[in-house]
Amino acid sequence: MLLAKRKLRIETERLTLRPPVHSDFRAWAALRRESEAYLTPWEPVWAADHLTRKAFTNRVYWAQRSVSGGTALPLFLLRRADDVLLGAITLDNIRRGPAQAGTLGYWTGMVHARQGYMREAIGAVVHHAFTRLSLSRIEAACLPENLPSRGLLESAGFKYEGVAQSYLQIDGRWRTHVLYACLRSDRRGRTDAG
């Protein structure tokens, strides 16, 4: 994995993970648009301007501020073979002090789902968080009925921790989520990230 002083870039066998840039707009908007029915049951309601260039520009600026401020790590997944955008993963809500923790969120375009890309990305981000950012705990949450996401987290070494009532507004309603975590010190079924 590579981490330049100013340019964050994580390389895996098949992926390049890097923050979004302005020139990603068309690929991002097209992938989100063609995957809308696949994504929206699992996400907060999209704003009316969600797929506009202005909203994407704000997203890029937020990503830049978050990386430089150390509060989040928003990354796009690009397939190394052809530089195609596959989805995104964000380590957000990075907390320092006694917590040393962050929260993981992710999405994949429908056409790229179930091919192991996100599993590879999660492994790389968790490894980066533990070895480069010195975090101790990575948390993730998903809807109880989202069995593919639950299976993904479990295969990536995350352990089920419980239920959070009315945790997030998803698809316009407050929804209960199941909570998972991966600990740097966890020895129960260690992963490459440990």
SETORLO-197038 format. One record per residue (C-alpha): z, y, x. Coordinates in steps of 0.5 Angstrom, whole numbers, plus 2048, in hexadecimal, padded with zeros to 3 digits. Example, Ala and Ser with C-alpha at 12.3 -4.5 7.8 and 13.67 -1.06 7.14 Angstrom:
2
8107F7819/80E7FE81B/
END
This chain:
194
800800800/7FE807802/80280D801/7FF813804/80481A805/80081D7FF/7FB8187FC/7FF8137F9/7FB80C7F9/7FD8057F8/7F88007F9/7F87F87F7/7F47F37F7/7EF7F57F2/7F27FC7F0/7F38037F2/7F98077EF/7F880E7EF/7FA8147EB/7F58177E6/7F081C7E9/7EC8217E5/7E581D7E6/7E98177E2/7E881A7DC/7E28177D9/7E48107DB/7EB8117D8/7E88147D2/7E380E7D1/7E88097D2/7ED80C7CE/7E880D7C8/7E58067C8/7EC8037C9/7F08077C3/7F18027BE/7F37FD7C4/7F88027C6/7FB8067C1/7FF8017BD/8038017C4/8038097C6/80680F7C3/8018137BE/7FC8167C2/7FC81E7C1/7F58207BE/7F38237C5/7F581C7C8/7EE81B7CB/7EC8227CC/7EA8257D3/7F082A7D3/7F58247D1/7F38207D7/7F38267DC/7FA8277D9/7FB8207DB/7F98217E2/7FD8277E3/8038237E0/80281D7E5/8018227EB/8088257EA/80B81F7E8/80981B7EF/80B8217F3/8118227EF/81381B7F0/81481A7E8/80F8157E7/8098117EA/8038127E5/7FD80D7E7/7F780B7E5/7F48047E6/7ED8047EA/7EA7FD7EB/7E87FD7F3/7E27FA7F2/7DE7FF7EE/7E38057ED/7E48047E5/7EA8067E2/7EE8017DE/7F48047DC/7FA8087DE/8018067E0/80780B7E1/80E80B7E4/8118107E0/8188137DF/81A8127E6/8218137E7/8258147EE/82C8157EF/83080F7ED/82B80C7E9/82580B7EE/8208097E8/81A80A7E4/8168087DE/8108047DE/80A8057D9/8038037D9/7FC8027D5/7F67FE7D6/7EF7FF7D3/7EE7FA7CE/7E77F77D2/7EC7F67D8/7F27F37D5/7F47EC7D7/7F17EC7DD/7F77ED7E2/7F67F47E4/7FC7F77E1/8017F17E4/7FE7F37EA/7FF7FA7E9/8067F97E7/8087F57ED/8057FB7F2/8098007EE/80F7FC7EE/80F7FB7F5/80D8027F7/8138047F3/8188007F6/8158017FD/8128087FE/81680B7F8/81D8077F9/81E8067F2/8238017F0/8218007E9/81A8007E5/81B8007DD/8157FE7D8/8157FE7D0/8107FB7CB/8107F97C4/8137F37C2/80C7F07BF/8087F27C5/8087EB7C8/8037ED7CE/8077F27D1/80D7EE7D0/80A7E97D4/8077ED7D9/80E7F07DB/8117EA7DB/80C7E77E0/80D7ED7E4/8147EB7E5/8177F07E0/81D7ED7DC/81F7EE7D5/8257F27D4/8257F47CD/8237F87C7/8237FF7C6/8238027BE/81E8077BC/81C8087C4/81680C7C3/81180E7BE/80B80A7BF/80580A7BA/8098107B6/80F80C7B5/81680B7B8/8158047BB/81A7FF7BE/8197FD7C5/81B7F77CA/81D7F97D0/81B7F67D7/81D7F87DE/81C7F67E5/8217F77EB/8207F77F2/8267F37F3/8247EE7EE/8247E77F1/8237E37EA/81B7E17EB/81A7E67F0/8137EA7F0/80F7EC7F6/8127F37F4/8197F17F6/
END
